[in-house]
Amino acid sequence: MKLLSLWKGEILVHPGTMNQIGQRVADQYGISVDDLKRQNGGCKVTRSIAYPRHEAMWLMAMETFQNGSPRHSYPRIAAWFGMDHSSVISGVRGHARRNGLDMPQRAVGSWKFAA
């Protein structure tokens, strides 16, 4: 996330932990964090829950360390949401496609790819 400072110009701000990202997205859309997480036991999820959930997944997946490596793995993000990592990958792809955003870069050994 980038902010504009009167003294420093444009600065990069770390959005925070997965809990902070989840809380910020939930507040932005007027839903609870429990709604954002899969707490409903497999009931049908509406777009009003799914799209904010996908946005939170994308924000968590885009978080990187200073060296560019991902801060949160897909299995770790999936554990926070209470679902499988393939659901997280699908949610991240869906959010990126709907909003014309880039996919987060992932590295396996020396190979880098968009997942």
C-alpha positions as CSV (number, residue, x, y, z in Angstrom):
1,M,0.0,0.0,0.0
2,K,1.3,3.5,-0.9
3,L,0.6,6.7,1.0
4,L,1.5,10.2,0.1
5,S,3.4,12.2,2.7
6,L,3.8,15.9,2.5
7,W,7.4,15.6,3.7
8,K,8.6,12.3,2.2
9,G,6.5,12.1,-1.0
10,E,5.1,8.6,-1.9
11,I,6.0,6.0,0.8
12,L,5.3,2.3,1.0
13,V,3.3,1.2,4.0
14,H,3.2,-2.4,5.3
15,P,-0.5,-3.3,5.5
16,G,0.0,-5.6,8.5
17,T,-0.6,-9.1,9.6
18,M,-3.2,-11.4,8.1
19,N,-5.5,-10.4,11.0
20,Q,-5.1,-6.7,10.3
21,I,-5.7,-7.2,6.6
22,G,-8.8,-9.3,7.3
23,Q,-10.1,-6.7,9.7
24,R,-9.5,-3.8,7.3
25,V,-11.3,-5.6,4.4
26,A,-14.2,-6.6,6.7
27,D,-14.6,-3.0,8.0
28,Q,-14.4,-1.7,4.4
29,Y,-17.3,-3.9,3.3
30,G,-19.3,-3.8,6.5
31,I,-19.1,-7.5,7.3
32,S,-17.5,-9.4,10.2
33,V,-14.2,-11.2,10.2
34,D,-16.2,-14.4,10.9
35,D,-18.2,-13.8,7.7
36,L,-14.9,-13.3,5.9
37,K,-13.5,-16.6,7.2
38,R,-15.3,-19.8,6.3
39,Q,-17.3,-20.2,9.5
40,N,-20.7,-21.1,7.9
41,G,-20.0,-24.8,7.5
42,G,-20.4,-25.1,3.7
43,C,-23.5,-22.9,3.2
44,K,-23.8,-21.1,-0.1
45,V,-21.8,-17.9,0.0
46,T,-23.1,-14.8,-1.7
47,R,-21.0,-12.3,-3.7
48,S,-21.2,-9.8,-0.8
49,I,-19.0,-12.2,1.2
50,A,-17.0,-14.0,-1.6
51,Y,-15.7,-10.8,-3.3
52,P,-14.4,-9.2,-0.1
53,R,-12.9,-12.6,0.8
54,H,-11.1,-12.8,-2.5
55,E,-9.8,-9.3,-2.0
56,A,-8.4,-10.2,1.4
57,M,-6.8,-13.3,-0.1
58,W,-5.2,-11.2,-2.9
59,L,-3.9,-8.6,-0.4
60,M,-2.4,-11.4,1.8
61,A,-0.8,-13.1,-1.2
62,M,0.7,-9.8,-2.5
63,E,2.5,-9.2,0.8
64,T,6.2,-9.6,0.3
65,F,9.4,-9.2,2.3
66,Q,12.0,-6.6,1.3
67,N,13.8,-9.2,-1.0
68,G,10.5,-9.8,-2.9
69,S,9.8,-13.2,-1.5
70,P,6.1,-13.9,-0.5
71,R,5.3,-13.2,3.2
72,H,2.4,-15.6,3.4
73,S,2.2,-18.9,1.5
74,Y,-1.1,-20.1,0.0
75,P,-1.5,-22.9,2.6
76,R,-0.9,-20.4,5.4
77,I,-3.5,-18.0,4.0
78,A,-5.9,-21.0,3.5
79,A,-5.5,-21.9,7.2
80,W,-6.4,-18.4,8.2
81,F,-9.6,-18.6,6.1
82,G,-10.4,-22.2,7.1
83,M,-10.2,-23.6,3.6
84,D,-7.9,-25.4,1.1
85,H,-5.0,-23.7,-0.6
86,S,-6.5,-24.3,-4.1
87,S,-9.5,-22.2,-3.0
88,V,-7.2,-19.4,-2.1
89,I,-5.4,-19.6,-5.5
90,S,-8.8,-19.5,-7.2
91,G,-9.9,-16.6,-5.1
92,V,-6.7,-14.6,-5.8
93,R,-7.0,-15.3,-9.6
94,G,-10.7,-14.3,-9.6
95,H,-10.0,-11.0,-7.8
96,A,-7.1,-10.2,-10.1
97,R,-9.1,-11.0,-13.2
98,R,-12.2,-9.0,-12.1
99,N,-10.1,-5.9,-11.2
100,G,-7.4,-6.0,-13.9
101,L,-4.6,-6.6,-11.3
102,D,-1.4,-8.6,-11.4
103,M,-1.1,-12.0,-10.0
104,P,1.4,-12.3,-7.1
105,Q,4.8,-13.6,-8.1
106,R,5.8,-16.9,-6.5
107,A,9.2,-18.5,-6.5
108,V,10.1,-22.2,-6.3
109,G,13.9,-22.5,-6.0
110,S,15.3,-20.3,-8.8
111,W,12.0,-20.4,-10.8
112,K,9.6,-17.5,-10.6
113,F,6.1,-17.7,-11.8
114,A,2.7,-16.0,-11.4
115,A,0.4,-18.4,-9.4
